[in-house]
């Protein structure tokens, strides 16, 4: 039990930190880490815990995911331009009929490069290559082929809107989006296409860059967001290629050291209803460069401690 107490003290110390933000900064806007949408900003972060529960027509599925990302290149403005990362998850499906299934899913990796950004317009574009290796347990992972494919990511803050009465309260809005196609190599069962968009409203940006309306901690650190998530097998088994369309609203607490998010999901089309009767998703994301500075500061072009 001692390690549990130590862990609780550690996260309590992080929770009460009120320092400035260190993650996903483009100009004056700090973008959150979405639950589903790929984050366009290259970053040093550890998604240490991503729990989820989904009730479908035939099972209750519980999963815990984790991933890590490391920035490898900064430009002369100290903006992250290139990063690599990867992760996986463990899931347990408690079926309503038949035996339960559990095991690890496939290993997913990526390389992310940001060719263009504008600090003035709080805008960033990234290109990503996604990899999936068939390392998962076939009891829970039906796809057993290596997959590789490109993705396009972008994000935009609304801070360049005029600071006029009424309109200025739109400036804390931000948008993040991705689009990708990941075909299987040597197989035809998982040619996957996906697209996501996150609309977020930053109360920290409202307080610090628009108008301080007197929000106190922890309200001052909150983000409200909603994701629209599309996913579809372009080529796959008969009866399994229908598009999935979901809404994922939620709330996030973002500090200098970490992000804590929780959300739910709703089916937006008939094809998604059977697989999504109810859902709860969470995320604990650690910005480890604010804790282990030497590890975070190491890049190909600068090395340790610079």
Residue pairs with C-beta under 8 A, 6 or more apart in sequence:
11 258
14 255
14 257
14 258
15 255
17 255
17 256
17 257
18 217
18 255
19 255
19 256
19 257
20 256
21 30
21 204
21 254
21 255
21 256
22 256
22 257
22 287
22 289
22 290
23 30
23 33
23 41
23 43
23 45
23 254
23 259
23 287
24 30
24 31
24 32
24 33
24 39
24 41
24 43
25 31
25 41
26 41
26 117
26 119
26 122
26 123
26 124
26 155
26 157
27 118
27 119
27 120
27 121
27 122
27 157
27 159
28 122
28 157
28 159
28 205
28 208
28 209
29 122
29 157
29 159
29 174
29 202
29 205
30 202
30 204
30 205
30 254
31 39
31 40
31 41
31 155
31 157
31 174
31 176
31 200
32 198
32 200
32 202
32 223
32 225
32 252
32 254
32 259
32 261
33 39
33 43
33 45
33 47
33 252
33 259
33 261
33 283
33 285
34 176
34 196
34 198
34 225
34 227
35 50
35 227
35 248
35 250
35 261
35 263
35 281
35 283
36 196
36 227
36 229
36 248
36 281
37 176
37 177
37 178
37 196
37 197
37 198
37 227
37 229
38 110
38 128
38 151
38 153
38 178
38 180
38 196
39 153
39 176
40 114
40 124
40 125
40 126
40 153
40 154
40 155
40 176
40 177
40 178
41 80
41 114
41 124
41 126
41 155
42 69
42 71
42 80
42 81
42 82
42 83
42 112
42 113
42 114
42 126
43 69
43 71
43 80
43 83
43 287
44 69
44 70
44 71
44 80
44 83
44 287
44 288
44 289
44 295
44 296
45 68
45 69
45 285
45 286
45 287
45 288
46 66
46 67
46 68
46 69
46 285
46 286
46 288
47 65
47 66
47 67
47 68
47 87
47 283
47 284
47 285
47 286
48 66
48 284
48 285
48 286
49 64
49 66
49 282
49 283
49 284
50 63
50 64
50 65
50 66
50 67
50 89
50 281
50 282
50 283
50 284
51 62
51 63
51 64
51 65
51 281
51 282
52 61
52 62
52 63
52 64
52 65
52 279
52 280
52 281
52 282
53 60
53 61
53 62
53 63
53 278
53 279
53 280
54 60
54 61
54 63
54 265
54 275
54 276
54 278
54 279
55 61
55 277
55 278
55 279
56 274
56 275
56 276
56 277
57 274
57 275
57 277
58 95
58 96
58 97
59 93
59 94
59 95
59 96
60 93
60 94
61 91
61 92
61 93
61 94
62 91
62 92
62 94
63 89
63 90
63 91
63 92
64 89
64 90
64 91
65 87
65 88
65 89
65 90
66 87
66 88
66 89
67 85
67 86
67 87
67 88
67 108
68 85
68 86
68 87
69 83
69 84
69 85
69 112
70 83
70 84
70 85
71 80
71 82
71 83
71 289
71 296
71 299
72 82
72 83
72 84
72 299
72 300
73 80
73 81
73 82
73 299
73 300
73 301
74 80
74 81
74 299
74 301
74 302
75 81
77 119
79 114
79 117
79 119
80 114
81 113
81 114
82 111
82 112
82 113
82 114
83 111
83 112
84 109
84 110
84 111
84 112
85 109
85 110
85 112
86 107
86 108
86 109
86 110
86 131
87 107
87 108
88 104
88 105
88 106
88 107
88 108
88 135
88 136
89 104
89 105
90 102
90 103
90 104
90 105
91 102
91 103
91 105
91 140
92 100
92 101
92 102
93 100
93 101
93 102
93 140
94 100
95 101
101 139
101 140
102 137
102 139
102 140
103 136
103 137
103 139
103 140
103 141
104 135
104 136
104 137
104 140
104 141
105 136
105 137
105 140
105 141
106 132
106 133
106 134
106 135
106 136
106 141
106 143
107 132
107 133
107 135
107 136
108 130
108 131
108 132
108 133
109 130
109 131
109 132
109 133
110 128
110 129
110 130
110 131
110 151
111 128
111 129
112 126
112 127
112 128
112 153
113 126
113 127
113 128
114 124
114 125
114 126
114 127
115 125
115 126
115 127
116 124
116 125
117 123
117 124
117 125
118 124
120 160
121 156
121 157
121 160
122 156
122 157
122 158
122 159
122 160
122 174
123 154
123 155
123 156
123 157
124 154
124 155
125 152
125 153
125 154
126 152
126 153
126 154
127 150
127 151
127 152
127 153
128 150
128 151
128 152
128 153
128 178
128 180
129 148
129 149
129 150
129 151
130 147
130 148
130 149
130 150
130 151
130 180
130 182
131 146
131 147
131 148
132 143
132 146
132 147
132 148
132 182
132 190
133 146
134 141
134 143
134 144
134 145
134 146
138 144
142 189
143 184
143 189
143 190
144 187
144 189
145 184
145 185
145 186
145 187
145 189
145 190
146 184
146 185
146 186
147 182
147 183
147 184
147 185
147 190
147 192
148 182
148 183
148 185
149 180
149 181
149 182
149 183
149 192
150 180
150 181
151 178
151 179
151 180
151 181
151 182
152 178
152 179
152 180
153 176
153 177
153 178
154 176
154 177
155 174
155 175
155 176
155 177
156 174
156 175
157 171
157 173
157 174
157 205
158 170
158 171
158 172
158 173
158 174
159 171
159 205
159 209
161 167
161 168
161 170
161 171
162 168
163 171
163 210
168 210
168 211
169 206
169 210
169 211
171 205
171 206
171 209
171 210
172 201
172 202
172 203
172 205
172 206
172 209
172 210
173 199
173 200
173 201
173 202
174 199
174 200
174 201
174 202
174 205
175 197
175 198
175 199
175 200
176 197
176 198
176 200
177 195
177 196
177 197
177 198
178 194
178 195
178 196
178 197
179 194
179 195
180 193
180 194
180 195
181 191
181 192
181 193
181 234
182 190
182 191
182 192
182 193
182 194
183 190
183 191
183 192
183 234
183 235
184 190
184 191
188 235
188 236
189 233
189 235
189 236
189 237
190 233
190 236
191 233
191 234
191 235
191 236
192 231
192 232
192 233
192 234
193 231
193 232
193 234
194 229
194 230
194 231
194 232
195 230
196 227
196 228
196 229
196 230
197 227
197 228
198 225
198 226
198 227
199 225
199 226
199 227
200 223
200 224
200 225
200 252
201 223
201 224
201 225
202 223
203 215
203 219
203 220
203 221
203 222
203 223
203 224
204 220
204 221
204 223
204 254
206 213
206 215
207 213
207 215
207 220
218 253
221 253
221 254
221 255
222 251
222 252
222 253
222 254
223 251
223 252
223 253
223 254
224 251
225 249
225 250
225 251
225 252
225 263
226 247
226 248
226 249
226 250
227 246
227 247
227 248
227 249
227 250
227 263
228 245
228 246
228 247
228 248
228 268
229 244
229 245
229 246
229 247
229 248
229 265
230 243
230 244
230 245
231 243
231 244
232 241
232 242
232 243
232 244
233 240
233 241
234 241
235 241
242 271
243 269
243 271
244 269
244 271
244 272
244 275
244 276
245 267
245 268
245 269
245 271
245 272
246 265
246 266
246 267
246 268
246 272
246 276
247 265
247 266
247 268
248 263
248 264
248 265
248 281
249 263
249 264
249 266
250 261
250 262
250 263
250 264
250 281
251 261
251 262
251 263
252 259
252 260
252 261
252 262
252 283
253 259
253 260
253 261
256 287
256 290
257 286
257 287
257 290
257 291
258 284
258 285
258 286
258 287
259 283
259 284
259 285
259 287
260 282
260 283
260 284
260 285
261 282
261 283
261 285
262 280
262 281
262 282
262 283
263 280
263 281
263 282
264 278
264 279
264 280
264 281
265 276
265 279
265 281
266 276
267 273
267 275
267 276
288 295
288 296
289 295
289 296
289 297
290 296
294 304
294 305
297 304
297 305
297 306
298 304
